[in-house]
Amino acid sequence: MHLLARTVRWGRRVTTAARLASRHLFPVALAALALAAQAQESQSGDVPVVVLTPDARGIPLAGKIGVLVDESGKLGIEQIRSPEVEQRFKVEPGPVEVGFDEAPRWFKIRFRQDARIGEWLLAMASRNVSDMQFFGPFDESAGRALAQPVVTGTSHPYATRYLGHERFSFRIQLPEPGVFTVYLRLKSEFPQTYTPSVWELSTFAEVQQDGRLIDGISYGVIFGLMLYALLMFLTFRDRIYLFFLVAAFWALATLAMLNGHVARYLFPNVPAIAERISIVVPALWVTFTMLFGRRFLYMRRYAPVIGWIALALALLSLLCALAALAGQFWWTSLVIASVAAVGLMIMPIAARQTQKVGYGTTGWYLLATVVLFVSVLVLLASSWAMLSPALVLNNYLQAAIVAETALFSIALGQRLPRMWLLHGQLHDRAAELTRAAQTDPLTRVANRAGLSNRALDLLDSDKKCSLLILDLDHFKPINDQFGHDTGDEVLMRVARRLQRLAGPDDTVARLGGDEFAVLLTHLHEREELDRFAERVINSIGSPIEIGDRTHQVGASIGIAQFPENGEDLSRLMRRADLALYRVKRRGRNGWAFFEDLPPNTSSFADL
């Protein structure tokens, strides 16, 4: 009877709860389902239109992209543009994140142009996309494509990339006002976060010039620190400097890989190797930095257990590098990230144990370790769609790698027991390394960093000066036909001729490739600059004898003046480039002043 009474009471409670749920909770649940259905409907609606504005500086397209997952992997552009497939595009609310899923993604992006003619660039933040196919733009009013499809990606030769640029980008030429649609097919073996943006073409080129300057400075700093380590090893014969030298080399290689320069200059026609290098180089960076830390902190004596763990992690990272060479990508990335995470935990512990026994030079090492492994985690998290790549695009990793190498160098400096005796010598060597970092290693004239440093002092003094940007004509056939050794010799001869023409206070710099700059401090009048430009063209145009062959190049020159055409080096270079572009369009082998260009000229599209 007692059991029966308890059963009855529980039955009454369940009935009451059900009545309350039907009265209060069920309407709430129905409302929630309605909201979810409404949100789903809004996500699968029409793709919004992105308005293209003049001087667009990276309009983000997150939340404005139609996305379709091609599970079969067989859809072509004709099927994609059919009405029944078009309805399947859904608009993601933010960046498009893709995990370990090799199914191709189709993007649909719509643009509206109000100007008569537009030159735009669709830029992709991702660098490790295996296959990318670009279709369009399609004129929505006429339904026709305005350009041929473009196929590129890391599995294709580097020459397929627009403008030869390290990041993937696609040119969009719109001949008239209206609404236009482009389609992208993307397939990657790596997890990705896609955050494309649209740029006005000339604005993008201007921003990339600044990026190249940062790249040059970063490479110069690390290269200088490598020279420093080599000199220290030759002076003290301490193998710790060799460990640092190798770690700094792989840090430099990682920078070059991240910036796309490894794929561009070392393996432009072997994309399979470039893809493998993108995993191998960071793995070797982690490996040798771990080995450097193990030796620097005397782990064998002061933290033996952690020392053995660090050695095992270094070997594991090295094995991952070998596996990546064999074509294993995603799991090697996962293991390298795990090694970095464990290293982030154990290295500070080992540094603290070493510090307790009286080895007091670990402070800078601790800071460098944190910078190093956090930067690795940011890189890999961005690659796996766990973190937005915005940090990567803002040169965070580049700054982190340079800072880590510099901090390790400082930590090494604290090891020197007789630093005060060698202070004068080290000061002279540091000055020499600084000069080396600002010098082009091939031509021995200034590089971008050297030009920037000289211009900073000159422009701050408010003295009048003139900047000539010079591009060699007919240089590429020499490189292609006779090889890079001959091309390098031509560049060195041109640099020497420019130095002979320049005054003692002028600066000759090689900006990269076959592009040079001359910063003049002693010529200001128009007639003087005309005569100087004519002498430059005549000098460079003189035959160059190399071996038993005679070669000849020409020169196109753009001229901008300070302060009339710009108040800083960036503006002067930009405007000299515009003048140079005018010369190129008119047939090359001449010069032009920025002040002679049409009024309000601010981009290449205006010429």
Order of alpha helices (4+ residues) and beta strands (2+ residues): alpha-alpha-beta-beta-beta-alpha-alpha-beta-beta-beta-beta-beta-beta-beta-beta-beta-beta-beta-alpha-alpha-alpha-alpha-alpha-alpha-alpha-alpha-alpha-alpha-alpha-alpha-beta-alpha-alpha-beta-beta-alpha-beta-beta-beta-alpha-beta
